[in-house]
Amino acid sequence: MIVAAALPGIPEIHAGDDLAALLVAAAGTLAAGDVLVVAHKIVSKAEGRTLALADIEPGRRAVELAAEHGKDARLVEVILAESEQIVRSRPGVLICRTRHGFVCANAGVDASNAGSAGEVVLLPSDPDASARALRRRLHALTGVAPAIVVADSFGRAWRVGQCDVAIGIAGLAALDDWRGRRDAAGRALQATIVAVADEAAAAADLTRGKDSREPAVLLRGLERHVSEGDGPGAAALVRAREDDLFL
Amino acid sequence: MIVAAALPGIPEIHAGDDLAALLVAAAGTLAAGDVLVVAHKIVSKAEGRTLALADIEPGRRAVELAAEHGKDARLVEVILAESEQIVRSRPGVLICRTRHGFVCANAGVDASNAGSAGEVVLLPSDPDASARALRRRLHALTGVAPAIVVADSFGRAWRVGQCDVAIGIAGLAALDDWRGRRDAAGRALQATIVAVADEAAAAADLTRGKDSREPAVLLRGLERHVSEGDGPGAAALVRAREDDLFL
């Protein structure tokens, strides 16, 4: 059985905030087998991974792409800086491969808060390191080290809508590899590698309301996938370029 | 809060079995706001959507593709019959668009049970209709109509591992469209369409063990996404060919 509960009362986050302390205050008692799924946006904000568009000087390529796609050239400049490759584009849409290897719209640059301040939120520079640091700090504060998933909402090829996926992980299995194992009837399971951490991110997203300020969700019942070591992180979820048929 | 629990004691399913009755027996009391996520495999088996490879006569294209991909030509014949398009292929891998519009490996044809009997399990012909029929039968048996999701494990472009997604839905919102709505701080939410039913399928998959016979999971706490009407089903999750950048 899995129980997922959004944590109440997390305030607006600013650069330098002690996110772990805020999560502890919101969660109450934490156990070592717990999984905390945290929206990347508050991790990025706490880490100061934001930019004011007013400070950006777009280069020539950004100006050209922006004109082509009906976007703000300064925003496109930021997207290009975060991208290793523009995978596909068409008017209004830029599907990028980020420097981490994630493929998503706008390289994960979120301009929905831009408003008058023109502030955009980037993905963390190293979301696995962010997850590990958060886990260490939680351990320092509470004596227990729940697993951490840093999540973002990604669109998908072929399917409408977005699902949350894991972009940073500490202490939760990214994958559960059943190849070669057998099912209850003794039959070999074929090609079954469950993306556990992505499913955890999806379950957490299902739990929180987008309009209530609930950027963190506590998942219980995943003890079998939680480890004392931090593990390989969400890097294990990035398909290598040479194995990918859709880049 | 969401609570997900795998239903115990569901037996091996055969063509003609009353799946709804078995689900009711396993679930105990059901409520109208509940969501039952059912692995497509037991739906297909109950509907007789299986084939014995021994009965298949592969055509020329299947023989050629099979040689190229190191697969059984009879299996490839079945995959071709289920496919509208081979989206990508390389040795050992056939990514297909099914006649329903789903993009997945081998057009969803599951040969992991093939063994000595050589039986393969196809996707239901119309998984939304399967979900609706199951819901109707549950209602007839119990007087309540929980929502139904028929799920399968799909690989993803760019990411390692599989996540369960919804291929058939009755009574659960496929999508939750936040475009134009505002978040807790009054900011417009941008490009946010949550694939609710896919996240529900993922949460259910996380709950069940692949080695224990747990093909159905009961989700509670999603009442806000459950409707009396069956809704548009998983067809709403299929991105139209003309909108897709990866076909």
Interface residues (C-beta under 8 A of the other chain):
Chain A: M1 I2 V3 A4 A5 A6 E12 R88 R90 V93 I95 R97 F102 V103 A105 D110 A111 S112 N113 G115 S153 R156 A157 W158 R159 V160 G161 Q162 C163 D164 V165 A174 L175 W178 R181 R182 D183 A184 A185 R187 A188 L189 Q190 A191 T192 I193 V194 A195 V196 D198 E199 A200 A202 A203 D205 L206 T207 K210 D211 S212 R213 G221 L222 A236 L237 V238 R239 D244 L245 F246 L247
Chain B: M1 I2 V3 A4 A5 A6 E12 R88 R90 V93 I95 R97 F102 V103 A105 D110 A111 S112 N113 G115 S153 R156 A157 W158 R159 V160 G161 Q162 C163 D164 V165 A174 L175 W178 R181 R182 D183 A184 A185 R187 A188 L189 Q190 A191 T192 I193 V194 A195 V196 D198 E199 A200 A202 A203 D205 L206 T207 K210 D211 S212 R213 G221 L222 A236 L237 V238 R239 D244 L245 F246 L247
